[in-house]
Amino acid sequence: MEDAEWLSEDVSDLDGEAAQPRRSRLRRLAKRIAHGWRWLRNPDAVGQPLVLRPRALRLLIILVVGNVAALAILTIALYRAPSLQAYPESPLPVVVIEERHSSPPPALTPTPFGNGGAIAFTLRRDGNTDIYAINQFDRQLVRLTDDPAEDRQPSWSPDGNYLAFASNRASNWDIYLMDLVSGALIRLTHDQGFDANPSWSPDGQWIAFESYRRDNLDIYIMTPSGDQVRRITTDPAPDYSPAWSPDGKAIAFASFRDGNRDIYIYTLDDGKLVNLTQTSDLDEDVPAWSPDGARLAYVSGPRGNPSVQVAVFNWDTVSVDEEHSELFGSGRSPAWAPDGQTLIYTYERGQQNYLVAASITSWALFQEVYGIDARLDDLAWTDLALNSRVIARAQPREASAPTSFYVELIQSTPTSGPPYRLVALPGLSDGAEEYLSDRVNESFNALRGRVLQETGWDYLGGLSSAWRPITYTPSSGQTRTNWQLCGRGVSLDQGPYESDDPKVELIREDLGAVTYWRVFVRAGKQDGSIGEPLREVPWDLNARDEGGDAMIEGGAYRAEIPPGYYVDLTTLASDYGWERLPSLWRWRYFWPDIRWWEFQNTGGLSWWECMLDLHDVRDIERQFGPIPGHEE
């Protein structure tokens, strides 16, 4: 009881000790609380009241909370200290901010394909392109953007806290900046033209980008706030795909200024411009510096069959060492691991796209990082992993149900005869009547609406043909198994290509020995609100009429890239299930075999299955003979 009375009186005296320093009062209070604890353990004192005045009680609470906070801070510090050692040393100034990034687990073991961090890329799914990222140590896929507009070409800031990318979400292609922690989005460019392909300077003070202004595609730079915009290149030929060197002294980019696409380097201190590749028979694009600046990777070869080239760069002569440059492998969009020991790129096989990592130092050491049935492009690698807040914010968007382009409405199944019917396409130009199978007409109507929206005019409203009768006879030498016979094929109008002022341009793509065509439609409005500039020289089929080599080659490349804004119709058509057809072997001298205007939607069916959708068995066999595997 005496101990209790002493503690109560002594604590109450604190009100008279206001003149003493707070630290002294707290120490005395702590000693007295300890003494009181010994009293509480005395069985004789159990049940006796302990009286604390309000001020003393507040001090007691502050002391307890302070001790708990100190213990928590010490625990966090001990947990984080060893995990930071997992990151490699980098020649770039990397700033690690604890509030923004969580480190990989302490048990993380570096792999032969990089030691952690995150890889950003674009995926085109459901007719739209968005930016995703995948943590290297756990391969968790995270969706960073989720907008109905196109988002692409991600570029990490040197400290990994921000992501610059291109988007047309404001009805105009601009550069945006995303704060990865808060999710805040800042629009950096507001020019009416086209802005894309951002690339950070290694000190994080500048962003290089490509921009279509003054009817020309050039390289510009600006600050991360969007200020101090400066034009770097001024050549009439398109300059694009900038890549800032690791030492900050130069910018590599692709250009058509010497008649074909080469990799150039612009040194910022003296304004010197050098053509690094100088290949008249090959096209190069998408330069990517190794972290030490000693090597330069880029895409080489035709668009339909791209390969990744790795060149040794000589800073003394500002040139590449051709003897030590090598063809790395088939693929596109190369990007380096932060440690420079691994190169990642995308590889397409059939409808499947793969993100592949390959060792620079070990021969034939490859690893698939990620694969998907969608277009995968625009790779970028940072050495800092995505933190938990970024992942948590992205998960609700990823878990949402995918939106549908369209609904394929099927009429009631007939009680007899073939299971499906032909349906007329509405509102075609000149009152024409064209038909498609009930199983694909909605996909075509949706595609037609999308093309109208993207280009500003109804190109698909004027078809050359769609469904053809079962008795149709194709051009000499062509197969009779035409998908238009079962209502799943269309022939586009060739008039806009043949006119004196073409509204359609064709990019030739050779996949092995087979030639395909990528169709670009000129935007109806040329103010930058729709479409984007071309980056490749179109093929002129009509040049064959001029004789010479063009007559033998079936045409020739145009003298220059046409100015203005265009829309990739081939990509849009593929989004809705409509695929292009390859040219036949006689296309160079037999016009009907070019077939750039032919598209079909097979829906995974065989041609015979497609025919059975619309035609009676006897009619099919009368024209084409017995149906394989079919029994009455």
C-alpha positions in Angstrom: 0.0 0.0 0.0 2.9 2.3 0.7 4.3 1.7 -2.7 1.0 2.6 -4.3 0.6 5.8 -2.3 4.2 6.8 -3.2 3.6 6.2 -7.0 0.2 8.1 -6.9 1.7 11.1 -5.0 4.9 11.2 -7.1 3.0 11.1 -10.4 0.6 13.8 -9.3 3.6 16.0 -8.5 4.4 16.1 -12.3 2.0 19.1 -12.5 4.4 21.1 -10.5 7.4 20.1 -12.6 6.5 22.2 -15.7 9.7 24.1 -15.6 11.8 21.0 -16.1 12.8 19.9 -19.6 10.3 17.4 -21.2 13.0 14.7 -21.6 13.8 14.8 -17.9 10.2 14.5 -17.0 9.7 11.5 -19.3 12.7 9.7 -17.8 11.4 10.2 -14.3 8.0 9.0 -15.4 9.5 5.9 -17.0 11.4 5.0 -13.8 8.2 5.5 -11.8 6.2 3.4 -14.1 8.8 0.6 -13.7 8.6 0.9 -10.0 4.8 0.8 -10.3 5.1 -2.4 -12.3 7.0 -4.0 -9.4 4.2 -2.9 -7.2 1.6 -4.4 -9.4 3.3 -7.7 -9.2 3.0 -7.6 -5.4 0.0 -9.8 -4.5 -0.8 -7.6 -1.5 -1.3 -4.7 -3.7 -3.8 -6.3 -6.1 -7.1 -4.6 -6.2 -5.8 -1.3 -4.9 -6.6 1.8 -7.0 -4.0 3.6 -9.1 -4.8 7.2 -9.7 -3.3 9.1 -12.7 -4.1 12.7 -13.5 -5.0 13.5 -17.1 -1.7 15.0 -18.0 0.2 12.1 -16.7 -2.0 9.7 -18.6 -1.4 11.6 -21.8 2.4 11.3 -21.3 2.1 7.6 -20.6 0.2 7.0 -23.9 2.8 9.1 -25.8 5.6 7.0 -24.4 3.9 3.7 -25.3 3.1 4.8 -28.8 6.6 6.1 -29.4 8.2 2.8 -28.3 5.9 0.8 -30.7 6.7 3.2 -33.6 10.4 2.9 -33.0 10.2 -0.9 -32.9 8.2 -0.9 -36.2 10.8 1.4 -38.0 13.7 -0.8 -36.8 11.9 -4.0 -38.1 11.3 -2.4 -41.5 14.9 -1.2 -41.8 16.3 -4.7 -41.0 13.9 -6.3 -43.6 14.8 -3.9 -46.4 18.6 -3.6 -45.9 19.6 -7.0 -47.4 17.1 -7.0 -50.2 18.5 -3.8 -51.8 21.7 -5.8 -52.5 19.9 -7.8 -55.1 20.0 -4.9 -57.6 23.0 -4.7 -59.8 25.3 -1.7 -60.1 24.2 0.5 -63.0 26.0 3.2 -65.0 22.8 5.2 -64.9 21.8 7.4 -61.9 19.1 5.2 -60.3 17.2 6.8 -57.4 15.5 4.3 -55.0 12.7 6.0 -53.1 11.3 3.8 -50.3 7.8 5.2 -50.4 7.5 4.3 -54.1 9.0 0.9 -54.5 8.9 -2.4 -52.7 12.0 -4.6 -53.0 11.9 -8.2 -54.2 11.8 -10.8 -51.5 15.1 -11.4 -49.8 15.2 -15.0 -51.1 15.2 -13.7 -54.7 17.9 -15.5 -56.8 19.1 -13.8 -59.9 18.3 -15.8 -63.1 20.5 -16.0 -66.2 18.0 -13.6 -67.8 18.3 -10.6 -65.6 18.1 -10.1 -61.8 14.6 -8.7 -61.2 12.9 -5.5 -62.1 9.9 -5.2 -64.4 9.3 -5.4 -68.1 6.7 -3.1 -69.7 5.1 -3.8 -73.1 2.0 -3.3 -75.1 -0.7 -5.9 -75.8 -3.4 -5.5 -78.5 -6.4 -7.4 -77.2 -10.1 -6.9 -77.9 -9.3 -4.4 -80.6 -7.4 -2.1 -78.3 -3.8 -1.6 -77.3 -2.9 -1.1 -73.6 0.3 -1.1 -71.6 1.1 -4.0 -69.3 4.0 -5.0 -67.1 5.4 -8.2 -65.7 7.6 -8.5 -62.7 10.7 -10.6 -63.6 10.9 -12.5 -60.3 7.3 -13.7 -60.1 6.1 -13.3 -63.7 2.9 -11.5 -62.4 1.1 -9.7 -65.3 -0.1 -6.2 -64.4 -2.3 -4.0 -66.6 -1.0 -0.4 -66.2 -3.5 1.4 -68.6 -7.1 0.6 -69.2 -8.6 3.2 -71.6 -10.8 2.7 -74.8 -8.1 4.7 -76.6 -4.8 3.4 -77.8 -1.9 3.4 -75.3 1.6 2.2 -76.4 5.3 2.7 -76.5 6.1 2.7 -72.7 9.4 4.2 -71.5 10.5 4.0 -67.8 12.0 7.0 -66.2 15.6 6.4 -64.9 14.5 6.2 -61.3 11.6 3.8 -62.2 8.9 6.1 -60.7 7.3 7.3 -63.9 6.2 5.8 -67.2 6.0 7.9 -70.3 3.9 6.6 -73.2 2.0 7.6 -76.3 -1.8 7.7 -76.4 -4.7 9.1 -78.5 -7.1 9.3 -75.6 -7.7 13.0 -76.2 -8.6 12.5 -79.9 -5.0 13.3 -80.7 -1.7 11.4 -80.3 0.2 12.9 -77.4 2.9 11.9 -74.8 1.6 11.2 -71.3 3.4 10.7 -68.0 2.1 8.2 -65.4 3.1 8.4 -61.7 3.3 4.7 -60.9 2.6 5.1 -57.2 -0.4 7.5 -57.3 -1.6 6.6 -60.7 -1.8 10.2 -61.6 -1.7 10.9 -65.4 -0.2 14.1 -66.9 -0.5 15.0 -70.6 2.9 16.4 -71.6 2.2 17.5 -75.3 -0.7 19.5 -76.6 0.3 20.1 -80.2 -2.3 19.3 -82.8 0.1 17.0 -84.6 1.2 13.5 -83.9 3.5 12.8 -80.9 4.8 9.4 -79.9 7.7 7.1 -79.0 9.1 8.8 -75.8 12.7 8.1 -74.7 14.2 9.4 -71.4 17.6 11.0 -71.1 19.7 9.0 -68.5 19.6 11.9 -66.0 15.8 12.1 -66.2 15.8 15.7 -67.2 14.6 15.3 -70.8 12.4 13.2 -73.0 13.0 12.6 -76.7 10.0 11.8 -78.9 8.9 11.8 -82.5 6.4 14.3 -83.7 4.6 15.0 -87.0 4.6 18.8 -87.3 4.8 21.1 -90.3 3.9 18.0 -92.5 7.1 16.2 -91.4 8.0 13.5 -88.9 11.0 14.6 -86.8 12.8 14.1 -83.5 12.0 16.6 -80.7 13.0 16.8 -77.0 11.3 18.4 -74.0 11.4 18.4 -70.2 9.4 15.9 -68.2 6.9 18.8 -67.5 6.3 19.2 -71.2 8.2 22.5 -71.4 11.2 23.7 -73.5 10.3 21.7 -76.6 13.2 21.7 -79.1 13.3 20.3 -82.6 16.4 18.1 -83.2 16.0 17.0 -86.8 14.8 19.0 -89.8 15.2 16.7 -92.8 12.2 16.3 -95.1 12.4 12.5 -94.8 10.7 10.9 -91.7 12.9 10.6 -88.6 11.4 8.6 -85.7 12.0 5.9 -83.0 14.5 7.9 -80.9 16.7 6.2 -78.3 18.8 8.3 -75.9 22.3 7.0 -75.3 23.3 6.0 -71.7 25.9 8.7 -71.4 23.3 11.3 -72.5 25.5 12.6 -75.4 23.6 11.2 -78.4 20.2 10.1 -79.7 19.9 7.2 -82.1 16.9 7.1 -84.4 15.5 5.6 -87.7 15.3 7.7 -90.9 14.5 7.4 -94.6 16.7 10.3 -95.6 19.1 8.2 -97.7 16.4 6.4 -99.7 15.8 3.6 -97.3 15.4 3.1 -93.6 18.7 3.3 -91.7 19.8 3.9 -88.1 21.3 7.3 -87.5 23.0 8.9 -84.5 22.8 12.6 -83.6 25.4 13.9 -81.1 24.0 16.6 -79.0 27.2 18.5 -78.1 28.2 19.3 -81.7 25.0 18.5 -83.8 26.9 15.8 -85.8 24.7 13.3 -87.7 26.0 9.9 -88.8 24.3 7.1 -90.8 25.4 4.0 -88.8 24.0 1.2 -90.9 24.2 2.5 -94.5 22.5 -0.6 -96.0 20.7 0.1 -99.3 19.1 -3.4 -99.5 17.9 -3.7 -95.9 15.7 -1.6 -93.6 16.7 -1.0 -89.9 14.5 0.3 -87.2 13.9 0.5 -83.4 17.4 1.2 -82.0 18.1 0.2 -78.4 21.3 1.0 -76.5 22.9 -1.5 -74.1 23.3 0.0 -70.6 27.0 0.6 -71.0 26.6 2.2 -74.4 29.0 -0.3 -76.0 26.4 -2.0 -78.2 23.3 -1.1 -80.2 20.5 -3.5 -80.9 18.0 -2.8 -83.7 15.5 -4.5 -86.0 16.8 -5.4 -89.5 15.1 -6.7 -92.6 11.7 -6.5 -94.2 8.6 -5.8 -92.0 7.2 -9.2 -92.7 10.4 -11.0 -91.7 12.2 -8.9 -89.1 15.4 -9.9 -87.3 17.3 -8.5 -84.3 20.8 -7.2 -85.0 23.4 -6.4 -82.3 26.2 -4.1 -83.3 29.3 -3.1 -81.4 29.5 0.7 -81.2 32.7 2.7 -81.3 32.3 6.1 -79.6 35.7 7.4 -80.9 34.7 7.1 -84.5 30.9 7.3 -83.9 30.4 4.2 -85.9 29.5 0.5 -85.6 32.0 -2.3 -85.9 30.6 -4.4 -88.7 33.1 -7.2 -88.1 31.8 -7.7 -84.6 28.1 -7.2 -85.3 25.9 -10.2 -85.5 22.4 -11.3 -86.3 20.9 -12.2 -83.0 17.6 -13.9 -84.1 14.2 -13.5 -85.7 12.1 -11.0 -83.8 11.3 -7.3 -83.2 11.2 -4.6 -80.5 14.6 -5.4 -78.7 15.3 -4.1 -75.2 18.2 -4.6 -72.8 18.2 -6.0 -69.3 19.5 -3.4 -66.8 22.7 -5.4 -66.3 23.3 -5.6 -70.0 23.7 -9.4 -70.0 20.3 -10.2 -71.6 18.4 -9.0 -74.6 14.6 -9.4 -74.7 12.5 -9.2 -77.9 9.2 -10.4 -79.3 8.8 -13.3 -81.6 5.6 -14.1 -83.6 4.6 -17.6 -84.7 1.2 -18.1 -86.2 -1.2 -16.2 -84.1 0.9 -16.5 -81.0 3.3 -13.8 -79.7 6.2 -14.5 -77.3 8.4 -12.4 -75.2 11.8 -14.0 -75.4 14.9 -13.4 -73.3 18.3 -14.4 -74.6 21.8 -14.3 -73.0 24.3 -12.1 -74.7 27.3 -14.1 -73.4 26.1 -17.6 -73.8 25.3 -19.2 -77.2 21.8 -20.6 -77.7 20.6 -19.7 -74.2 17.0 -18.6 -74.6 14.0 -18.5 -72.4 10.3 -17.7 -73.0 9.2 -15.1 -70.5 5.6 -14.7 -71.6 3.4 -15.9 -74.4 -0.1 -14.9 -75.6 -2.5 -15.0 -78.5 -2.3 -11.3 -79.1 0.0 -8.7 -80.6 2.9 -8.0 -78.2 5.2 -5.1 -78.8 7.2 -2.1 -77.4 9.4 -3.7 -74.8 11.1 -1.7 -72.0 12.9 -3.1 -68.9 13.6 -1.3 -65.6 15.7 -2.7 -62.7 13.0 -1.8 -60.1 10.1 -4.1 -59.6 6.5 -2.9 -59.4 5.5 -2.2 -55.9 2.4 -3.6 -54.2 0.4 -0.4 -54.6 0.8 -0.4 -58.3 -0.2 -4.1 -58.5 -3.2 -3.6 -56.2 -4.5 -0.6 -58.2 -4.2 -2.6 -61.5 -5.8 -5.8 -60.3 -9.4 -4.6 -60.3 -9.0 -3.5 -64.0 -7.5 -6.8 -65.0 -10.2 -8.8 -63.3 -13.0 -7.0 -65.1 -14.8 -8.9 -67.8 -13.5 -8.2 -71.3 -15.7 -5.9 -73.4 -17.2 -7.3 -76.6 -16.7 -5.7 -80.0 -20.0 -6.8 -81.3 -22.7 -9.5 -80.9 -23.1 -11.9 -83.7 -26.9 -12.2 -83.8 -28.1 -15.5 -85.4 -31.5 -15.9 -86.9 -33.6 -18.9 -85.8 -32.3 -22.2 -87.2 -34.3 -23.3 -90.2 -36.3 -26.5 -89.7 -34.9 -28.0 -92.9 -32.1 -27.5 -95.3 -28.8 -25.7 -94.4 -28.6 -24.4 -90.9 -27.7 -20.7 -91.8 -28.9 -18.1 -94.2 -27.4 -15.1 -96.1 -28.1 -11.7 -94.7 -28.0 -8.4 -96.8 -25.5 -5.8 -95.8 -27.2 -2.5 -95.0 -26.7 0.9 -96.6 -24.0 0.1 -99.2 -23.1 2.9 -101.6 -25.0 3.2 -104.9 -27.8 1.0 -103.5 -25.7 -2.2 -104.2 -26.9 -5.5 -102.7 -24.3 -7.6 -101.1 -24.7 -10.6 -98.7 -22.8 -12.4 -96.0 -23.4 -15.5 -93.9 -25.6 -14.9 -90.9 -22.6 -16.1 -88.8 -20.2 -13.2 -89.8 -22.4 -10.3 -91.0 -22.4 -8.6 -87.6 -18.6 -8.8 -87.4 -18.3 -7.1 -90.8 -20.9 -4.4 -89.9 -18.9 -3.7 -86.7 -15.7 -3.5 -88.6 -17.3 -1.2 -91.1 -18.4 1.1 -88.3 -14.9 1.0 -86.7 -13.2 2.0 -90.1 -15.7 4.8 -90.5 -14.8 6.0 -87.0 -11.1 5.7 -87.4 -10.8 7.1 -90.9 -13.6 9.5 -91.1 -15.2 8.0 -94.3 -17.1 4.8 -95.1 -14.5 2.9 -97.2 -16.2 -0.5 -96.5 -19.5 0.9 -97.7 -18.4 0.4 -101.3 -17.5 -3.3 -101.7 -16.5 -4.8 -105.0 -18.2 -8.1 -104.0 -19.2 -10.3 -101.1 -21.1 -13.5 -101.4 -20.8 -15.3 -104.8 -23.1 -18.1 -106.0 -21.9 -21.7 -105.9 -21.6 -21.7 -109.7 -19.0 -18.8 -109.6 -16.0 -19.4 -111.8 -12.8 -17.7 -110.5 -10.0 -16.3 -112.7 -7.8 -18.7 -114.6 -5.5 -20.7 -112.4 -7.2 -19.7 -109.1 -8.8 -22.2 -106.8 -12.6 -22.7 -106.8 -12.6 -23.1 -103.0 -13.3 -19.4 -102.5 -14.7 -18.3 -99.1 -17.1 -15.9 -100.8 -19.1 -18.9 -102.0 -20.2 -19.6 -98.4 -20.6 -15.9 -97.4 -17.4 -15.5 -95.5 -15.3 -13.4 -97.9 -15.3 -9.9 -99.3 -13.5 -8.0 -102.0 -12.7 -4.4 -101.2 -13.2 -1.5 -103.7 -10.0 -1.0 -105.7 -11.1 2.4 -106.9 -9.6 4.5 -104.0 -6.2 2.9 -104.8 -6.4 3.4 -108.5 -7.4 7.1 -108.4 -5.0 9.9 -109.2 -5.1 11.0 -105.6 -4.9 7.6 -103.9 -6.8 7.2 -100.6 -5.4 3.7 -100.1 -1.7 2.8 -99.8 -0.1 -0.7 -99.8 2.9 -1.8 -97.8 4.5 -5.0 -99.2 5.3 -7.7 -96.7 7.2 -10.8 -97.8 6.9 -13.7 -95.4 9.4 -16.2 -96.7 8.5 -16.7 -100.4 4.9 -15.5 -99.9 3.9 -11.9 -100.5 1.2 -10.2 -98.4 -0.1 -6.6 -98.4 -0.9 -4.3 -95.5 -3.6 -1.9 -96.4 -3.5 1.7 -95.1 -6.5 4.0 -95.6 -5.9 7.8 -95.8 -7.8 9.6 -93.0 -10.6 11.8 -94.2 -9.4 14.6 -91.8 -5.8 15.5 -91.9 -5.6 17.6 -88.8 -4.0 14.9 -86.5 -7.3 14.0 -84.8 -7.4 10.6 -86.6 -4.7 8.3 -88.1 -1.0 8.6 -87.9 1.9 9.2 -90.4 3.3 6.4 -92.4 6.8 5.1 -91.5 7.4 2.9 -94.5 7.5 3.5 -98.3 4.4 2.1 -100.0 4.6 -0.2 -103.0 3.2 1.2 -106.3 1.6 -1.6 -108.3 0.8 0.7 -111.2 4.5 1.3 -111.8 4.6 -1.9 -113.7 2.9 -0.1 -116.6 6.0 2.1 -117.0 8.2 -0.8 -118.1 11.7 -1.5 -117.0 12.5 -3.3 -113.7 9.1 -2.3 -112.3 7.4 -4.4 -115.0 9.5 -7.4 -114.0 9.1 -6.9 -110.3 5.3 -6.2 -110.5 5.7 -2.6 -109.4 8.2 -0.5 -107.4 8.5 1.4 -104.2 7.2 5.0 -104.3 9.8 7.7 -104.6 9.0 8.9 -101.1 6.6 8.3 -98.2 3.3 10.0 -98.8 2.6 12.8 -96.3 -0.4 12.8 -94.1 -2.3 10.6 -91.7 -3.3 7.0 -92.4 -5.1 4.1 -90.6 -3.9 0.5 -90.7 -7.0 -1.3 -92.1 -5.3 -4.7 -92.0 -4.9 -4.6 -88.2 -8.5 -3.4 -87.7 -9.8 -6.2 -89.9 -7.9 -8.8 -87.9 -9.4 -7.5 -84.7 -12.8 -8.5 -86.0 -11.7 -11.8 -87.4 -11.2 -10.7 -91.1 -7.8 -11.9 -92.4 -6.0 -10.9 -95.5 -5.1 -13.3 -98.3 -1.6 -13.8 -99.7 -0.8 -13.0 -103.3 -0.5 -16.0 -105.7 2.8 -16.8 -107.4 1.8 -14.9 -110.7 1.0 -11.6 -109.0 3.9 -9.7 -110.6 2.3 -10.0 -114.1 -1.2 -11.2 -113.5 -3.3 -8.6 -111.7 -6.1 -10.9 -110.2 -3.4 -12.8 -108.3 -2.4 -9.7 -106.3 -5.4 -10.1 -104.1 -4.6 -7.2 -101.7 -8.4 -6.5 -101.7 -9.4 -10.0 -100.5 -10.4 -10.6 -96.9 -12.1 -13.6 -95.3 -13.4 -14.6 -91.9 -13.1 -18.4 -91.5 -14.1 -18.6 -87.9 -11.9 -21.7 -87.5 -14.0 -23.7 -90.0 -12.8 -25.7 -92.9 -14.0 -24.6 -96.3 -16.2 -27.7 -96.6 -17.8 -26.9 -93.2 -18.4 -23.4 -94.3 -20.1 -24.6 -97.5 -22.4 -26.9 -95.4 -23.5 -23.9 -93.4 -25.2 -22.4 -96.5 -25.6 -25.1 -99.2 -27.4 -28.4 -99.6 -25.1 -31.4 -99.7 -26.2 -32.4 -103.2 -25.6 -28.9 -104.6 -22.0 -28.9 -103.1 -21.2 -32.4 -104.4 -22.6 -31.6 -107.8 -20.1 -28.7 -108.2 -17.1 -30.0 -106.2 -17.5 -33.8 -105.8 -17.8 -35.8 -102.6 -17.4 -34.0 -99.4 -14.4 -35.4 -97.4 -15.5 -37.2 -94.2 -19.2 -36.4 -94.8 -21.8 -39.2 -94.4 -25.5 -38.9 -95.2 
